Amino acid sequence: MAISIIQRYLSAPHKNYEEGRVLFERYSDNKVLIALFRSGNSSYHCSRLYVELAKLKEQDPVLVPEKLKVEKPIIPTLESFDRPSKAIIKDDFHSLPDRIKDVYRRKNMHYSRHLQLFIEIGMTDDKDARLEMALTMLSDKEEVNACWAVIDAYKETGQILLEETKTLQEEVNELSLDQLIALIKNIPPNISKDKGKLKTMPDGHRKAKVLLRYERNKIKLDLVKVRLEAMNNG
């Protein structure tokens, strides 16, 4: 499996660097190269990545599965995406308060992990792992939106407004039986309505908001079903 998917990537006429990088991380435990490939996407990074992927592909196919028995976490830690923020001239980054700089840093970390999982989920067959990835992706997307709200508020008012966001899993865990039953009835129509809107809406901020709500409701419906099933079995 590892060899065939790497071969397919290397044989493609047009290669997405981020997909190759994620592919390397999935099948290699070389921390130095993983850090290197996360540091940029220059022509040097691309060339080196292709060379290292080719080396992985040429490994003894009997040994590759043994190497992959090393357990890797399904969800990368947020800290693993912590890289120094680049100065943004138009925002006068260096003059910003430390708390706002930290918001920028957290925004970038959540955004980077969201992109990583977006690629990873397409390589994952396990249903439970895919659900865990989807939940984290949704959480990361909401965290990015929350960080932008804090940044925008600071630019407009000079005030620093920081709020803790509640995860979707926590929201569902706090619902009563009556609320869960109501959601089972109410969420599907909302999903269908947003699905129809997405087919006709032009790209832009409004469509992005509908897409986020659509994805959130689909995952929420799955979590509600799991919770109801657990309550029935209990």
Secondary structure, DSSP 8 states (H G I E B T S, - for coil): -HHHHHHHHHH-SS--HHHHHHHHHHH---HHHHHHHHS--SHHHHHHHHHHHHHHHTS-TTHHHHHTTS---SS--GGGG-------GGGTGGGS-HHHHHHHHHHHHHHHHHHHHHHHGGG---HHHHHHHHHHHHHHHHHHHHHHHHHHHHHHHS---------HHHHHHT--HHHHHHHHHHHHHHHHHHHHHHHH--SSHHHHHHHHHHHHHHHHHHHHHHHHHHHHH-
